[in-house]
Amino acid sequence: MAPKAVKVLLDAEVEAFLVEVFGAEYVTALLAIASSPPSHTTVRVNTSVCSVPDAQALLEAAVGEHGFDVAVHSAIPDVLVVRDAAAEKIIPAPEFGPVVVDRRCGESVLRGGHVYIPGVLRAAKWKKAGDPVSVFAELPNSDGPGRIEVFIGNGTIVLDWDALMEAKDARTGGLAVTMDAVVGPRAPSLHGLLSRELFAQNLPSTVVAHAALSGVALDDRTAAPLRVLDMCAAPGGKTSHIAQILASSPRGGHVWACERAGRRVDRLRETIARLDLDAVCTVIKCDSAKLLKPRTGSSAQPDLALASFDVVLLDPQCSGLGLRPRFNETRINRAELSNMADYQAKLASVAAGMVAPGGVIVYSTCTIDPLENEGVIAGLLSDSPHLSLVPLPPHLCIAREGLSGQGLADPLAALVQRFDPVAHDSPAFFVAKLTAATTSAAAKA
């Protein structure tokens, strides 16, 4: 269950916009569920180093004793689904001295994480290592100025109070509280667990790589290795997924993963190295919005030639409306939704110029906002007549069709997929697949 006292906050204009698109009843349901995580956890098996049965057995051995079941997803064969197997759910109550954490830490705890030192805001004085504590997330007050504290679970503090405060002042990392019981669906702690064999990834995100490669002759050793471009690649989930499939296929291929921000580049490289995929993935620090501009000298990137990629992935920065769990979405206003959609459209036009004749573009976001979803695809189709929207293969159509009247007419809206946080027990997600005409078809057009 979601923390009962929390109403997820939205900017007033954004809420009015969503009511206009989806209706008041849907938005009420969305705000009621947004502060709780899905009832399950999904992890992707790194099939380049481990088989799915072996990974399932290893994960079962690690989490089974804590009351979790592990099963292979019915539609996506390299994804494991972890669920709480306990018949009787334990609902904790705040009964110990408090540890107060920031919003991000609180959301992480609800997904199965523990409390780490950087997320701690304050703690009851004179707590000693081994003492039970009640953990609260600090949020803006929806009823007025100031802040409120929302109970999210009970745990055990692993540091004396003075050591915890010293570590905070020194800005060091490390564990602060191990969680014993949380409000809402119970999730396993996966931190550091089988970090080479498994990658924690929301179920909708795992659709992207399979959608991109569906219909591609991966078993054809005589075909040229696939060239794949990921335009906004950090933190590396979709990049590493498609890279592991290529690494395991007879045809093979290579992924060029672009990211413009230094920290995100570092995180991307860490992900690729941890999963042992460096041989099939090259990380490039660059701004994908500028890939169509002439590049000479030190800025030249011969590997990033125009119209040369068999597959282009575009998962741009988005508003994240509908991600779960979330306590507060007031950081996004109505003008920022429009600005974000404009930037996404710019990146989509670059993708249209980077894909090879006969190639594929897969566009995805983690938001319910139609401006960033159907609107971007409608604009891309209008500006790029060599592109056609195509359906995902039937086994990957596990969500809803797109919204009609939001840029795409009914026949086209039916070709995209929307994961709905209210209907699908999942975070929000949107995915669309487009194909580029072959050279001869483009010439006829």
C-alpha positions as CSV (number, residue, x, y, z in Angstrom):
1,M,0.0,0.0,0.0
2,A,1.1,3.6,-0.5
3,P,2.0,5.8,2.4
4,K,-1.6,6.9,3.4
5,A,-0.9,10.5,4.3
6,V,0.8,11.4,1.0
7,K,-0.9,13.1,-1.9
8,V,1.7,13.3,-4.6
9,L,2.3,17.0,-5.6
10,L,2.0,18.3,-9.1
11,D,2.4,21.8,-10.5
12,A,-1.1,23.2,-10.8
13,E,-0.9,23.9,-14.5
14,V,0.5,20.4,-15.2
15,E,-2.3,18.8,-13.2
16,A,-4.8,20.8,-15.2
17,F,-3.2,19.7,-18.4
18,L,-3.3,16.1,-17.4
19,V,-6.9,16.4,-16.4
20,E,-7.7,17.8,-19.8
21,V,-6.0,14.9,-21.6
22,F,-6.9,12.0,-19.3
23,G,-9.8,13.1,-17.2
24,A,-10.0,14.0,-13.5
25,E,-10.8,10.4,-12.4
26,Y,-7.6,9.1,-14.0
27,V,-5.4,11.9,-12.5
28,T,-6.8,11.2,-9.1
29,A,-6.0,7.5,-9.4
30,L,-2.5,8.4,-10.7
31,L,-1.7,10.7,-7.7
32,A,-3.0,8.0,-5.3
33,I,-0.7,5.3,-6.7
34,A,2.4,7.3,-7.7
35,S,3.9,7.2,-4.2
36,S,4.0,3.4,-4.1
37,P,6.3,1.2,-6.2
38,P,5.1,-1.6,-8.4
39,S,4.3,-4.9,-6.7
40,H,7.3,-6.7,-8.3
41,T,10.9,-6.1,-9.2
42,T,12.5,-6.9,-12.5
43,V,16.1,-7.7,-13.3
44,R,17.6,-8.4,-16.7
45,V,20.0,-11.3,-17.1
46,N,23.3,-10.4,-18.8
47,T,23.1,-13.2,-21.3
48,S,26.6,-12.5,-22.6
49,V,28.1,-13.9,-19.4
50,C,25.3,-16.0,-17.8
51,S,22.4,-18.2,-19.0
52,V,18.9,-17.3,-17.8
53,P,18.4,-20.6,-15.9
54,D,21.8,-20.1,-14.1
55,A,21.0,-16.5,-13.2
56,Q,17.5,-17.5,-12.0
57,A,19.1,-20.2,-9.7
58,L,21.7,-17.7,-8.4
59,L,19.0,-15.1,-7.6
60,E,16.7,-17.6,-6.0
61,A,19.5,-18.7,-3.7
62,A,20.1,-15.1,-2.7
63,V,16.6,-13.8,-2.2
64,G,14.5,-17.0,-1.7
65,E,15.5,-17.3,2.0
66,H,14.0,-13.8,2.4
67,G,10.7,-14.8,1.1
68,F,10.8,-13.9,-2.6
69,D,9.9,-15.9,-5.7
70,V,11.8,-15.6,-8.9
71,A,10.3,-16.4,-12.3
72,V,11.2,-15.8,-16.0
73,H,9.0,-13.2,-17.6
74,S,6.4,-14.7,-19.8
75,A,7.1,-12.4,-22.8
76,I,10.6,-11.2,-22.4
77,P,12.9,-14.2,-22.0
78,D,16.0,-12.5,-20.5
79,V,14.0,-10.8,-17.7
80,L,13.5,-12.2,-14.2
81,V,10.5,-11.1,-12.1
82,V,10.9,-11.1,-8.3
83,R,7.8,-11.1,-6.1
84,D,7.1,-11.2,-2.4
85,A,6.0,-14.8,-1.7
86,A,4.7,-14.1,1.8
87,A,1.0,-14.9,2.2
88,E,0.7,-12.5,5.1
89,K,1.9,-9.0,4.6
90,I,3.5,-7.2,7.5
91,I,2.6,-3.5,7.7
92,P,5.1,-1.7,9.9
93,A,4.3,1.2,12.3
94,P,6.5,4.1,13.4
95,E,7.5,3.0,16.8
96,F,11.2,3.8,17.2
97,G,13.5,6.9,17.2
98,P,13.4,8.6,13.8
99,V,15.9,8.8,11.0
100,V,14.9,11.4,8.4
101,V,16.0,11.0,4.8
102,D,15.6,13.1,1.7
103,R,13.0,12.4,-1.0
104,R,15.3,10.5,-3.3
105,C,16.5,8.2,-0.6
106,G,12.9,7.6,0.5
107,E,11.9,6.6,-3.0
108,S,14.8,4.2,-3.2
109,V,13.9,2.6,0.1
110,L,10.4,1.8,-1.3
111,R,12.1,0.0,-4.2
112,G,14.1,-2.3,-1.9
113,G,17.1,-0.2,-1.0
114,H,18.7,0.5,2.3
115,V,19.5,4.0,3.7
116,Y,23.0,5.3,2.8
117,I,24.7,8.1,4.6
118,P,24.3,10.8,1.8
119,G,20.5,10.4,2.0
120,V,20.3,11.0,5.8
121,L,19.1,14.5,6.8
122,R,19.0,14.0,10.6
123,A,18.6,11.3,13.2
124,A,17.5,10.9,16.8
125,K,20.4,11.7,19.0
126,W,22.4,9.1,20.8
127,K,21.3,6.2,18.7
128,K,23.8,3.4,18.8
129,A,24.7,0.9,16.2
130,G,22.2,-2.0,16.3
131,D,19.4,0.1,17.6
132,P,16.0,-0.1,15.8
133,V,14.9,3.1,14.1
134,S,11.9,4.4,12.2
135,V,12.7,6.0,8.8
136,F,10.8,9.0,7.5
137,A,11.1,10.8,4.2
138,E,11.0,14.6,4.3
139,L,8.8,16.2,1.7
140,P,7.3,19.6,0.9
141,N,4.0,20.2,2.8
142,S,1.0,20.0,0.5
143,D,-1.1,21.9,2.9
144,G,1.1,25.0,3.3
145,P,4.7,26.2,3.9
146,G,7.3,24.1,5.6
147,R,7.9,20.3,5.2
148,I,6.3,17.1,6.4
149,E,7.8,13.8,7.3
150,V,6.3,10.6,5.8
151,F,6.9,7.2,7.5
152,I,8.4,4.7,5.1
153,G,9.5,1.8,7.3
154,N,11.6,0.5,10.2
155,G,15.2,-0.7,10.2
156,T,18.4,-1.0,12.1
157,I,21.0,1.8,12.3
158,V,24.5,0.5,11.7
159,L,26.5,3.5,13.0
160,D,26.5,5.3,16.4
161,W,24.9,8.7,16.1
162,D,28.1,10.7,16.4
163,A,29.8,8.5,13.8
164,L,26.9,9.0,11.5
165,M,27.0,12.8,11.9
166,E,30.8,12.8,11.3
167,A,30.4,10.8,8.2
168,K,27.7,13.2,6.9
169,D,29.9,16.2,7.6
170,A,32.8,14.5,5.8
171,R,30.4,13.8,2.8
172,T,31.4,10.1,2.8
173,G,29.3,7.3,1.5
174,G,28.4,4.0,3.2
175,L,25.5,2.3,4.8
176,A,23.5,4.0,7.5
177,V,20.4,1.9,8.1
178,T,19.5,-1.6,7.0
179,M,15.7,-1.7,6.3
180,D,13.8,-4.5,8.0
181,A,10.2,-3.6,6.9
182,V,8.8,-1.0,4.6
183,V,5.4,0.5,3.9
184,G,4.0,-0.9,0.6
185,P,5.1,-3.9,-1.5
186,R,8.2,-5.6,-0.2
187,A,11.1,-5.6,-2.6
188,P,14.5,-7.3,-2.4
189,S,17.7,-5.4,-1.8
190,L,19.8,-5.9,-5.0
191,H,22.7,-3.6,-4.1
192,G,26.0,-5.3,-5.1
193,L,24.2,-8.6,-5.8
194,L,25.4,-10.5,-8.8
195,S,26.4,-7.2,-10.3
196,R,28.0,-8.8,-13.4
197,E,25.2,-11.3,-14.1
198,L,22.2,-9.1,-13.4
199,F,21.0,-5.5,-14.1
200,A,18.0,-4.1,-12.3
201,Q,15.8,-2.5,-14.9
202,N,12.1,-1.6,-15.0
203,L,10.1,-4.0,-17.1
204,P,9.0,-1.5,-19.8
205,S,12.6,-0.4,-20.5
206,T,13.5,-4.0,-21.3
207,V,11.1,-3.9,-24.3
208,V,13.3,-1.4,-26.2
209,A,16.3,-3.6,-27.2
210,H,14.0,-6.5,-28.2
211,A,11.8,-4.1,-30.2
212,A,14.8,-2.6,-32.0
213,L,16.2,-6.0,-33.0
214,S,13.0,-7.8,-33.8
215,G,13.1,-8.8,-37.5
216,V,16.9,-8.5,-37.7
217,A,18.7,-11.6,-38.9
218,L,21.0,-12.0,-35.9
219,D,21.9,-15.6,-36.8
220,D,23.2,-14.6,-40.2
221,R,27.0,-14.8,-39.9
222,T,27.4,-13.6,-43.5
223,A,25.7,-10.3,-42.9
224,A,27.7,-7.2,-41.9
225,P,27.8,-6.7,-38.1
226,L,25.1,-4.3,-36.9
227,R,25.9,-0.7,-36.2
228,V,23.9,0.7,-33.3
229,L,23.7,4.3,-32.0
230,D,22.3,5.1,-28.6
231,M,21.9,8.9,-28.6
232,C,21.2,9.4,-24.9
233,A,22.8,6.4,-23.3
234,A,23.4,6.9,-19.6
235,P,23.0,5.2,-17.2
236,G,23.3,2.4,-19.7
237,G,20.4,0.0,-19.2
238,K,19.2,0.0,-22.8
239,T,22.7,0.3,-24.2
240,S,24.0,-2.7,-22.3
241,H,20.9,-4.7,-23.1
242,I,21.3,-4.3,-26.9
243,A,25.1,-4.8,-26.5
244,Q,24.7,-8.1,-24.7
245,I,22.3,-9.4,-27.4
246,L,24.8,-8.5,-30.1
247,A,27.7,-10.0,-28.1
248,S,25.8,-13.3,-27.9
249,S,24.6,-13.4,-31.6
250,P,26.4,-15.0,-34.6
251,R,26.1,-11.8,-36.6
252,G,27.5,-9.5,-33.9
253,G,27.7,-5.8,-34.0
254,H,28.8,-2.7,-32.1
255,V,27.1,0.0,-30.1
256,W,28.2,3.6,-30.0
257,A,26.8,5.1,-26.8
258,C,26.6,8.9,-26.7
259,E,26.3,11.0,-23.5
260,R,27.1,14.7,-23.1
261,A,27.4,15.2,-19.3
262,G,30.7,14.2,-17.6
263,R,29.2,12.4,-14.6
264,R,26.7,10.5,-16.7
265,V,29.5,9.5,-19.1
266,D,31.4,8.1,-16.1
267,R,28.4,6.2,-14.9
268,L,27.8,4.8,-18.4
269,R,31.3,3.6,-18.7
270,E,31.1,2.0,-15.2
271,T,28.0,0.1,-16.3
272,I,29.5,-1.2,-19.6
273,A,32.7,-2.2,-17.8
274,R,30.8,-4.0,-14.9
275,L,28.8,-6.0,-17.4
276,D,32.0,-6.9,-19.4
277,L,30.6,-5.4,-22.6
278,D,33.5,-3.0,-23.5
279,A,34.3,-5.1,-26.6
280,V,30.9,-4.4,-28.2
281,C,30.3,-0.9,-26.9
282,T,32.1,2.4,-27.3
283,V,31.2,5.3,-25.0
284,I,31.5,8.7,-26.6
285,K,31.2,12.0,-24.8
286,C,29.3,14.3,-27.2
287,D,26.1,16.2,-27.6
288,S,23.8,14.1,-29.8
289,A,21.8,17.2,-30.8
290,K,24.9,18.3,-32.8
291,L,25.6,15.1,-34.6
292,L,24.3,16.4,-38.0
293,K,26.6,19.4,-37.9
294,P,29.9,19.1,-39.8
295,R,32.7,17.9,-37.6
296,T,36.4,18.4,-38.4
297,G,39.7,18.2,-36.5
298,S,39.5,17.1,-32.9
299,S,35.7,17.1,-33.0
300,A,35.5,14.6,-35.9
301,Q,33.9,11.3,-35.1
302,P,34.4,9.0,-38.1
303,D,32.4,6.3,-36.4
304,L,29.3,8.6,-36.2
305,A,28.8,9.0,-39.9
306,L,25.4,10.3,-41.1
307,A,22.9,7.7,-42.3
308,S,25.1,4.8,-41.3
309,F,23.4,3.1,-38.4
310,D,21.2,0.0,-38.7
311,V,19.6,0.8,-35.3
312,V,19.2,4.2,-33.5
313,L,17.9,4.3,-29.9
314,L,16.6,7.6,-28.6
315,D,15.5,7.7,-25.0
316,P,15.9,11.4,-24.3
317,Q,15.7,13.2,-21.0
318,C,12.0,13.6,-20.2
319,S,9.6,14.9,-17.5
320,G,9.3,11.5,-15.8
321,L,5.6,12.0,-15.1
322,G,4.3,8.7,-13.9
323,L,7.5,7.1,-12.6
324,R,6.9,5.2,-9.4
325,P,7.5,5.7,-6.6
326,R,7.5,9.4,-6.6
327,F,6.5,11.8,-3.8
328,N,6.8,15.1,-5.5
329,E,6.5,16.2,-9.1
330,T,6.3,20.0,-8.7
331,R,9.8,20.5,-10.2
332,I,8.1,20.3,-13.7
333,N,5.8,23.1,-14.9
334,R,3.7,23.4,-18.0
335,A,6.2,25.5,-19.9
336,E,9.0,23.0,-19.2
337,L,6.8,20.2,-20.6
338,S,6.7,22.1,-23.9
339,N,10.4,23.0,-23.8
340,M,11.2,19.4,-23.2
341,A,9.1,18.2,-26.1
342,D,10.8,20.7,-28.4
343,Y,14.2,19.4,-27.4
344,Q,13.1,15.8,-27.8
345,A,11.8,16.7,-31.3
346,K,15.2,18.2,-32.2
347,L,16.9,15.0,-31.1
348,A,14.4,12.9,-33.1
349,S,15.2,14.8,-36.2
350,V,18.9,14.0,-35.6
351,A,18.0,10.3,-35.3
352,A,16.2,10.6,-38.7
353,G,19.5,11.8,-40.2
354,M,21.7,9.1,-38.5
355,V,19.7,6.0,-39.4
356,A,20.7,4.1,-42.5
357,P,18.3,3.3,-45.3
358,G,16.3,0.3,-44.2
359,G,17.3,0.9,-40.6
360,V,15.3,1.3,-37.4
361,I,14.7,4.0,-34.9
362,V,13.2,3.2,-31.5
363,Y,12.0,6.2,-29.5
364,S,11.1,5.9,-25.8
365,T,10.4,8.0,-22.7
366,C,9.3,7.3,-19.1
367,T,6.4,9.8,-19.0
368,I,2.7,9.8,-19.6
369,D,2.9,13.3,-21.2
370,P,1.5,13.1,-24.8
371,L,3.6,16.2,-25.9
372,E,6.7,14.2,-25.3
373,N,5.3,11.0,-26.8
374,E,2.7,11.0,-29.5
375,G,3.4,14.6,-30.2
376,V,7.1,14.0,-30.9
377,I,6.4,11.0,-33.1
378,A,3.7,12.9,-35.1
379,G,6.2,15.8,-35.7
380,L,8.9,13.3,-36.8
381,L,6.7,11.6,-39.3
382,S,5.6,14.9,-40.7
383,D,9.2,16.2,-41.1
384,S,10.8,12.9,-42.2
385,P,8.8,11.3,-45.1
386,H,11.4,8.5,-45.4
387,L,10.3,7.2,-41.9
388,S,7.3,4.9,-41.3
389,L,5.8,4.0,-37.9
390,V,5.6,0.2,-37.5
391,P,4.1,-2.0,-34.8
392,L,6.1,-3.9,-32.2
393,P,6.0,-7.7,-32.6
394,P,2.9,-9.1,-31.0
395,H,4.8,-10.7,-28.0
396,L,6.1,-7.3,-27.0
397,C,2.7,-5.6,-27.2
398,I,2.1,-6.0,-23.4
399,A,0.9,-2.5,-22.8
400,R,-1.8,-0.1,-24.2
401,E,-2.0,1.5,-27.6
402,G,-1.1,5.2,-27.8
403,L,-3.5,8.1,-27.4
404,S,-5.4,9.2,-30.4
405,G,-6.1,12.9,-30.9
406,Q,-2.7,13.9,-29.4
407,G,-0.9,14.2,-32.8
408,L,-1.4,10.7,-34.1
409,A,-4.6,9.5,-35.8
410,D,-6.2,6.2,-34.6
411,P,-4.4,3.9,-37.1
412,L,-1.0,5.3,-36.1
413,A,-1.7,5.6,-32.4
414,A,-2.5,1.9,-32.3
415,L,1.1,1.2,-33.4
416,V,2.9,2.7,-30.3
417,Q,2.9,1.2,-26.8
418,R,2.1,3.0,-23.5
419,F,2.8,1.5,-20.1
420,D,0.3,3.0,-17.8
421,P,1.2,3.4,-14.1
422,V,-2.5,3.0,-13.1
423,A,-3.4,0.1,-15.3
424,H,-0.2,-1.9,-15.6
425,D,1.4,-2.0,-12.1
426,S,4.4,-0.4,-13.7
427,P,6.1,3.0,-14.1
428,A,5.0,5.1,-17.0
429,F,6.7,4.3,-20.3
430,F,6.2,5.0,-24.0
431,V,7.9,3.2,-27.0
432,A,7.6,3.6,-30.7
433,K,9.4,1.9,-33.6
434,L,10.0,3.5,-37.0
435,T,11.7,2.2,-40.1
436,A,13.6,4.1,-42.7
437,A,12.9,3.5,-46.3
438,T,15.5,1.8,-48.4
439,T,17.4,4.0,-50.9
440,S,15.3,2.9,-53.8
441,A,12.0,3.4,-51.9
442,A,13.2,6.9,-50.7
443,A,14.0,7.8,-54.3
444,K,10.5,6.8,-55.5
445,A,9.0,8.8,-52.7
